[in-house]
């Protein structure tokens, strides 16, 4: 119970801070003075975290992290989890394919497959007393070599297949190239390789402490951003299919992953970090893909909101079942 209190107090308080800030910025009097500040603020914060906050945090945390040989199992587990989610989602969809539109099928598949292993996964792993910075490398590899290429590679393939917007051939070719460039040029990927190169180099104490403090600031700002985005969700339609997709993503597959890792002999914090990452809420990247490919936006938004709230209920399950 004490572990959950230590995790939930900063987690919930920071997310609620983001909700409060977003609600304050949305007040009519602030809107008149700020001129659309409620819409611009989360975009600006997201850009800052994307280009500066998270990459510097990766360099700092990875410089301190324990990278054992087994850490490279993380992307294998990430891809296994995504494929299992996609397979289970396809099986559930099979009787409904004639009744569901293709955009709805695409949104359902993406929601059940892609988790928010970055902006939510990183803070949760870092704040858990059983994990912390020592096991950040596992969370990072799960995201950088698993979820990230899964979203902007495999996810784009799925979105283009189910999308309701036919593309000209030239634009379709460009859509295939863009995800590759997004993955290769992603600041998190670049920061990962920079961090690996700098691991043998001892940082001066002042630089080390400054980077570490800035990294934790980035973690807290990521949670504030999550709260701001959740406050701006206005639709909770399509609750029934969203519940199925979220249950596959956050209950069934993490349990399967945890049991499978136990059977192959992996236990302790390494197993826990992989189970926690497998059970992250639906990715905000799904919203981007839904907009770009004209998928079912209502279903996507409902999945993101529902899964983000459900995280508070599922984390105790994984701590009870798989914590060392």
ZADRENLUM-675423 format. One line per 2 residues: their letters; for each residue x negated, y, z negated of C-alpha. Coordinates in Angstrom, 1 decimal. Example, Ala and Ser with C-alpha at 12.3 -4.5 7.8 and 13.67 -1.06 7.14 Angstrom:
2
as> -12.3:-4.5:-7.8  -13.7:-1.1:-7.1
END
This chain:
324
xx> 0.0:0.0:0.0  -2.9:2.4:-0.9
xx> -4.4:1.8:2.6  -1.1:2.8:4.3
xx> -0.9:5.9:2.2  -4.4:6.9:3.1
xx> -3.6:6.4:6.7  -0.1:7.8:6.9
xx> -0.6:11.0:5.0  -3.1:12.5:7.5
xx> -1.5:10.8:10.5  2.1:11.8:9.8
xx> 1.2:15.3:8.4  -0.8:16.2:11.4
xx> 1.8:14.9:13.9  4.5:16.9:12.0
xx> 2.3:19.9:12.1  2.3:19.6:15.9
xx> 6.1:19.2:15.9  6.4:22.3:13.8
xx> 4.1:24.4:15.9  5.9:23.4:19.1
xx> 9.3:24.2:17.5  8.0:27.5:16.4
xx> 6.7:28.4:19.8  10.1:27.4:21.3
xx> 12.0:30.0:19.2  13.6:32.7:21.4
xx> 11.8:35.5:19.8  8.4:33.9:20.3
xx> 9.4:33.0:23.9  10.2:36.6:24.6
xx> 6.8:37.8:23.2  4.7:34.9:24.4
xx> 6.3:34.3:27.8  6.4:30.6:28.1
xx> 3.8:29.9:25.4  5.7:26.7:24.3
xx> 5.0:25.2:27.6  1.5:26.5:28.1
xx> 0.1:25.7:24.6  0.2:21.9:24.8
xx> -1.3:22.0:28.3  -4.1:24.2:27.2
xx> -4.8:22.1:24.1  -4.7:18.9:26.2
xx> -7.2:20.4:28.7  -9.5:21.4:25.9
xx> -9.4:17.9:24.3  -9.7:16.2:27.8
xx> -12.8:18.2:28.8  -14.5:19.1:25.5
xx> -13.0:17.7:22.3  -12.7:14.0:23.1
xx> -16.0:13.6:25.1  -18.0:15.3:22.3
xx> -16.2:13.1:19.8  -17.1:10.0:21.8
xx> -20.8:11.0:21.8  -20.8:11.6:18.0
xx> -18.8:8.6:16.9  -20.6:6.2:19.3
xx> -24.0:7.4:18.1  -23.0:6.2:14.6
xx> -21.0:3.1:15.7  -22.0:-0.5:15.3
xx> -22.2:-2.0:18.8  -22.6:-5.7:18.3
xx> -22.8:-8.1:21.2  -19.2:-9.0:21.0
xx> -18.0:-5.4:21.6  -17.8:-6.0:25.3
xx> -15.0:-8.5:24.6  -12.8:-5.4:24.1
xx> -12.2:-4.6:27.8  -11.5:-8.3:28.5
xx> -8.8:-8.3:25.8  -7.5:-5.0:27.1
xx> -7.0:-6.4:30.6  -5.6:-9.7:29.2
xx> -3.0:-7.7:27.2  -2.0:-5.6:30.1
xx> -1.5:-8.6:32.4  0.4:-10.4:29.7
xx> 2.7:-7.4:29.2  3.3:-7.1:32.9
xx> 4.1:-10.9:33.2  6.5:-10.8:30.3
xx> 8.1:-7.7:31.6  8.5:-9.3:35.1
xx> 10.1:-12.4:33.5  12.6:-10.3:31.6
xx> 13.4:-8.2:34.7  14.0:-11.2:36.9
xx> 17.8:-11.5:36.3  18.3:-7.7:36.6
xx> 16.4:-6.9:39.8  19.5:-6.6:41.9
xx> 21.2:-4.3:39.3  18.2:-2.1:38.5
xx> 16.8:0.5:40.9  13.2:0.0:41.9
xx> 12.1:3.2:40.1  13.7:1.9:36.9
xx> 11.8:-1.4:37.4  8.6:0.5:37.9
xx> 9.0:2.6:34.8  9.9:-0.5:32.7
xx> 6.8:-2.4:34.0  4.5:0.6:33.3
xx> 6.0:1.2:29.8  5.5:-2.4:28.8
xx> 1.9:-2.5:30.2  0.1:0.7:29.3
xx> -0.6:1.9:25.8  -1.9:5.2:24.4
xx> -5.2:3.7:23.3  -7.0:7.1:23.6
xx> -5.3:10.1:22.0  -3.4:7.9:19.5
xx> -5.6:4.8:19.4  -8.8:6.6:18.5
xx> -7.4:8.5:15.5  -5.7:5.5:14.1
xx> -8.8:3.3:14.3  -11.0:6.1:12.9
xx> -8.5:6.8:10.0  -8.1:3.1:9.0
xx> -10.4:2.4:6.0  -11.0:-1.2:7.3
xx> -12.3:0.2:10.6  -13.5:3.8:10.8
xx> -16.4:5.1:12.9  -18.3:1.7:12.6
xx> -15.8:0.1:14.9  -15.0:3.0:17.1
xx> -17.1:1.4:19.9  -14.5:-1.4:20.2
xx> -11.7:1.1:20.5  -13.6:3.1:23.0
xx> -14.4:0.2:25.3  -10.8:-1.1:25.1
xx> -9.7:2.3:26.4  -12.5:3.4:28.7
xx> -13.0:0.1:30.5  -9.4:-1.3:30.0
xx> -6.5:1.1:29.7  -8.0:4.0:31.6
xx> -8.7:2.1:34.9  -5.6:0.1:34.2
xx> -3.5:3.3:34.2  -5.1:5.1:37.1
xx> -6.0:2.0:39.1  -3.5:-0.8:38.7
xx> -0.9:1.5:37.3  -1.0:3.6:40.5
xx> -0.6:0.5:42.6  2.6:-0.4:40.6
xx> 3.9:3.1:40.7  3.5:3.4:44.5
xx> 5.2:0.0:45.0  8.3:0.9:43.0
xx> 8.3:4.6:43.7  11.4:6.3:45.3
xx> 9.3:8.6:47.4  7.9:7.2:50.7
xx> 4.5:8.6:51.6  3.0:9.4:54.9
xx> 0.1:7.1:55.8  -2.5:9.9:55.3
xx> -1.1:10.8:51.9  -0.9:7.2:50.9
xx> -4.6:6.7:51.7  -5.4:9.8:49.6
xx> -3.3:8.4:46.7  -5.5:5.3:46.7
xx> -8.7:7.4:46.6  -7.6:9.8:43.9
xx> -7.3:7.2:41.1  -10.8:5.9:41.8
xx> -12.2:9.5:41.6  -10.1:10.1:38.4
xx> -11.7:7.1:36.7  -15.2:7.7:37.9
xx> -15.1:11.4:37.1  -13.2:11.0:33.8
xx> -15.0:12.9:31.0  -14.5:10.0:28.6
xx> -16.3:7.6:31.0  -19.2:10.1:31.5
xx> -19.4:10.8:27.7  -19.5:7.0:27.1
xx> -22.6:6.6:29.3  -24.2:9.7:27.9
xx> -23.6:8.4:24.3  -25.1:5.0:25.2
xx> -28.2:6.8:26.6  -28.5:8.9:23.5
xx> -28.1:6.1:20.9  -31.9:5.5:20.5
xx> -32.4:9.3:20.1  -32.2:10.5:16.4
xx> -30.1:13.7:16.2  -31.4:16.6:14.0
xx> -29.3:16.6:10.8  -27.6:19.9:11.5
xx> -26.7:18.8:15.0  -25.5:15.4:13.8
xx> -23.3:16.9:11.1  -22.0:19.6:13.3
xx> -21.0:17.1:16.1  -19.5:14.8:13.5
xx> -17.3:17.6:12.1  -16.3:18.7:15.5
xx> -15.4:15.1:16.4  -13.0:14.8:13.5
xx> -11.5:18.1:14.4  -10.8:16.7:17.9
xx> -9.1:13.6:16.3  -6.8:15.9:14.3
xx> -6.0:18.1:17.3  -5.1:15.0:19.3
xx> -2.5:14.2:16.7  -1.2:17.8:16.7
xx> -0.9:17.5:20.5  1.1:14.3:20.1
xx> 3.5:16.0:17.8  3.9:18.9:20.3
xx> 4.7:16.6:23.1  7.1:14.5:21.0
xx> 9.0:17.7:20.0  9.5:18.6:23.6
xx> 11.1:15.2:24.5  14.8:16.1:25.1
xx> 16.3:12.9:26.4  16.8:9.6:24.6
xx> 18.9:7.8:27.3  18.2:4.3:28.5
xx> 17.6:3.2:24.9  18.4:-0.5:25.5
xx> 15.9:-1.2:28.3  13.4:1.0:26.5
xx> 13.7:-1.1:23.4  12.9:-4.3:25.4
xx> 9.9:-2.7:27.0  8.6:-1.3:23.7
xx> 9.1:-4.6:21.9  7.0:-6.4:24.5
xx> 4.3:-3.8:24.3  4.2:-3.3:20.6
xx> 5.4:-6.5:19.0  5.1:-9.6:21.2
xx> 1.8:-9.0:23.0  -0.3:-7.8:20.0
xx> 0.9:-10.8:18.0  -0.1:-13.1:20.9
xx> -3.5:-11.3:21.2  -4.1:-11.6:17.4
xx> -3.3:-15.4:17.4  -5.5:-16.0:20.5
xx> -8.4:-14.1:19.0  -8.1:-16.1:15.7
xx> -8.1:-19.4:17.7  -11.3:-18.5:19.5
xx> -13.0:-17.7:16.2  -12.9:-13.9:16.1
xx> -11.8:-12.4:12.8  -12.4:-9.5:10.5
xx> -12.4:-5.8:11.6  -13.3:-6.8:15.2
xx> -10.0:-8.7:15.5  -8.0:-6.0:13.8
xx> -9.2:-3.2:16.1  -8.3:-5.2:19.2
xx> -4.8:-6.0:17.8  -4.2:-2.4:16.8
xx> -5.3:-1.1:20.2  -3.0:-3.7:21.9
xx> -0.1:-2.5:19.8  -0.4:1.2:20.6
xx> 2.7:3.2:21.8  3.5:3.7:25.5
xx> 0.9:5.9:27.2  1.6:9.5:28.1
xx> 0.0:8.6:31.5  3.3:6.9:32.3
xx> 4.9:10.4:32.4  2.4:11.5:34.9
xx> 2.9:8.5:37.1  6.7:8.8:36.8
xx> 6.6:12.4:38.0  4.1:11.7:40.8
xx> 5.9:8.6:42.2  9.5:9.5:41.4
xx> 10.1:6.7:39.0  12.8:6.6:36.3
xx> 11.8:9.6:34.2  14.6:9.1:31.6
xx> 13.4:5.6:30.9  9.8:6.6:30.7
xx> 10.5:9.5:28.3  12.6:7.3:26.1
xx> 9.9:4.6:25.9  7.2:7.1:25.0
xx> 9.3:8.7:22.2  10.7:5.4:20.8
xx> 7.3:3.7:20.8  5.6:6.6:19.1
xx> 8.0:6.4:16.2  7.8:2.6:16.0
xx> 4.1:2.8:15.4  4.6:3.6:11.8
xx> 6.6:0.4:11.3  4.3:-1.9:13.3
xx> 0.9:-0.9:11.8  1.7:-2.5:8.4
xx> 2.4:-5.8:10.3  -1.0:-5.9:11.9
xx> -2.7:-4.8:8.7  -0.9:-7.6:6.8
xx> -1.5:-10.3:9.4  -5.0:-9.5:10.7
xx> -6.9:-7.2:8.3  -10.0:-8.7:6.8
END
